[in-house]
Amino acid sequence: MTILNGDIVVAPIRTTWMEDVRPLLSHLTVDICLSFAARMLFFLPWCVGVGAAIVLSPDHLHEVAFGCGYIEPPAGIRRFAHWAEYGWQHVAIFLGLLLCMVWASPSTGLLVCLGLLALSRYTWSSFVVDPTKPLGQDDRQTIYLLATSTWMTGDAIDIVMKDGQIYAA
């Protein structure tokens, strides 16, 4: 309310927040709400699964990371950049779960950790870097290059561009 020249002028009534969000709420359905709730509920287990796939089964990383619908699969150098940015966090969440298992039940947790360590060693023992593959084309090679350089030492990977593709130098 404003007083102007002795007259009371009533300002237009401002809409409430409920009227502002009403168009957004009109598009909500039970399916959308349930889908959102499921995504929230399963986000941390998905992160653990992606970390486990990185460490234990990099050949199936694409299905685990991008098959659940949390993110769209990037391609090429963007895929390499995605794993460079977020891969270590997934591995840390997976290792955090293992640490919690050891803390909750030391004997069982250590047994599980030793079994997973053996599986990881077996999975990665036959891997050889193929310098003819562009960065981001092979998830296993991407994870190996990142784990042996960027994630552990903080060093950047030297890259070379050939024929429109980007390769590790």
Secondary structure, DSSP 8 states (H G I E B T S, - for coil): -EEETTEEE-------HHHHHHHHHHT--HHHHHHHHHHHHHHHHHHHHHHHHHHH-GGGHHHHHHTTSSS----THHHHHHHHHHHHHHHHHHHHHHHHHHHH-HHHHHHHHHHHHHHHHHHHHT----TTS-TTT-HHHHHHHHHHTHHHH-----EEEETTEEEE-
